[in-house]
Amino acid sequence: QVQVAESGGGLVQPGGSLRLSCAASGRSFSVYDMGWFRRAPGKEREFVARITWSGTSIDYAEPVKGRSSISRDKATNTVYLEMLSLKPEDTAVYYCAARTAFRGSWGYWGQGTQVTVSS
């Protein structure tokens, strides 16, 4: 089993920045890639970004492309999502997820961390 736990959420003013962290534990060595998803009030969950554990493949959703950066630290089994120029529409619960195969399902999820962008 793989466990993931998010942290780093909070209240940020529009235009501000935030760095979210996702620590993996358990059978983290079996992880193929990790991703960030978010669920805004009244909306469906949407993809934000993903990164393979090897670091060779990275993808971003259009709403955050150009102002977000996903990275990983193998030494600490941690994946980060740094978001800049935050907008009110970025307000959501952000979830970290992991999967053990590229075409597999995102089977491991954290509990989420709240990001609120408001003045």
Backbone torsions as a table, in degrees:
resi	resn	phi	psi	omega
1	GLN	NA	151.6	177.8
2	VAL	-120.5	133.5	176.3
3	GLN	-115.5	138.9	177.1
4	VAL	-129.9	145.4	-179.2
5	ALA	-140.6	125.1	-179.7
6	GLU	-91.9	156.1	174.7
7	SER	-159.6	166.3	176.1
8	GLY	106.2	-3.6	179.4
9	GLY	-72.3	169.9	179.8
10	GLY	165.4	-169.9	179.1
11	LEU	-94.4	125.4	-178.4
12	VAL	-132.4	142.5	176.7
13	GLN	-75.8	151.3	176.4
14	PRO	-53.5	135.8	-177.7
15	GLY	91.3	-9.4	-180.0
16	GLY	-81.1	-176.3	-179.3
17	SER	-132.5	163.0	-178.4
18	LEU	-155.8	146.1	175.5
19	ARG	-121.9	119.3	178.1
20	LEU	-95.6	146.7	179.8
21	SER	-122.3	148.2	177.3
22	CYS	-137.1	111.5	179.9
23	ALA	-97.8	129.8	179.2
24	ALA	-103.8	145.2	178.3
25	SER	-144.3	-179.2	-177.3
26	GLY	77.6	-134.2	179.1
27	ARG	-84.2	53.7	-177.9
28	SER	-64.7	-21.5	179.8
29	PHE	-67.7	-16.5	-179.9
30	SER	-89.7	-2.6	-178.0
31	VAL	-71.5	132.1	176.7
32	TYR	-90.1	-48.9	175.9
33	ASP	-149.6	165.1	178.6
34	MET	-131.2	148.1	-177.2
35	GLY	-140.0	164.3	176.3
36	TRP	-115.5	135.5	177.0
37	PHE	-129.5	162.8	177.5
38	ARG	-145.4	153.3	178.8
39	ARG	-132.8	111.6	179.4
40	ALA	-87.9	156.8	179.3
41	PRO	-55.5	127.9	178.5
42	GLY	75.9	6.5	-179.2
43	LYS	-123.4	163.7	176.8
44	GLU	-79.6	158.9	177.0
45	ARG	-64.1	139.7	179.7
46	GLU	-132.3	153.3	179.1
47	PHE	-73.8	142.5	179.0
48	VAL	-115.7	-55.6	-178.5
49	ALA	-163.9	160.2	176.9
50	ARG	-147.0	157.8	177.4
51	ILE	-150.6	135.7	175.7
52	THR	-74.8	152.7	-178.7
53	TRP	-63.0	-26.1	177.0
54	SER	-74.0	-18.2	-179.7
55	GLY	81.3	7.2	-175.8
56	THR	-88.1	-11.6	-179.1
57	SER	-136.3	126.1	-179.9
58	ILE	-135.6	138.3	178.5
59	ASP	-135.3	145.8	177.1
60	TYR	-130.0	146.5	173.3
61	ALA	-76.3	151.2	-176.9
62	GLU	-56.0	-40.1	-178.6
63	PRO	-61.1	-23.5	-177.7
64	VAL	-114.4	-5.4	-178.7
65	LYS	-61.8	133.5	179.1
66	GLY	93.9	-15.6	179.8
67	ARG	-133.1	13.1	178.3
68	SER	-132.2	154.0	179.0
69	SER	-143.7	123.2	177.6
70	ILE	-106.9	139.1	-179.3
71	SER	-148.2	168.1	178.3
72	ARG	-139.4	151.9	178.1
73	ASP	-124.1	104.2	-177.8
74	LYS	-63.3	-31.9	-177.8
75	ALA	-61.9	-32.7	-178.4
76	THR	-113.0	5.4	-178.2
77	ASN	51.9	46.9	-175.4
78	THR	-126.1	138.0	174.8
79	VAL	-114.2	138.3	-178.7
80	TYR	-117.8	150.4	172.4
81	LEU	-131.5	109.9	177.8
82	GLU	-100.7	125.1	-179.2
83	MET	-117.8	130.2	179.8
84	LEU	-113.0	165.0	177.5
85	SER	47.6	51.1	-176.9
86	LEU	-63.3	143.1	-179.0
87	LYS	-118.8	157.3	178.0
88	PRO	-54.6	-34.1	179.9
89	GLU	-70.5	-7.4	175.0
90	ASP	-81.5	-8.7	179.5
91	THR	-60.7	122.9	-177.7
92	ALA	-177.5	169.4	169.6
93	VAL	-88.6	123.7	-178.4
94	TYR	-99.2	130.8	-178.1
95	TYR	-116.7	141.2	173.3
96	CYS	-99.5	140.2	179.8
97	ALA	-138.4	157.0	178.8
98	ALA	-138.0	152.4	175.1
99	ARG	-143.5	157.6	-175.5
100	THR	-102.2	0.1	177.6
101	ALA	-149.1	144.8	-177.0
102	PHE	-57.1	-43.5	-178.4
103	ARG	-97.7	12.6	177.5
104	GLY	-87.0	177.3	178.7
105	SER	-84.2	158.3	174.3
106	TRP	-79.9	89.4	-171.3
107	GLY	-86.6	-13.2	-177.6
108	TYR	-122.3	125.1	-175.6
109	TRP	-130.5	147.5	174.0
110	GLY	-88.1	-179.1	-178.2
111	GLN	-84.4	-12.8	178.1
112	GLY	97.0	153.2	175.7
113	THR	-135.3	132.4	-174.5
114	GLN	-79.8	129.9	173.8
115	VAL	-118.8	120.7	179.6
116	THR	-121.6	121.6	179.7
117	VAL	-109.3	107.8	-176.5
118	SER	-159.5	150.5	176.2
119	SER	-90.3	NA	NA
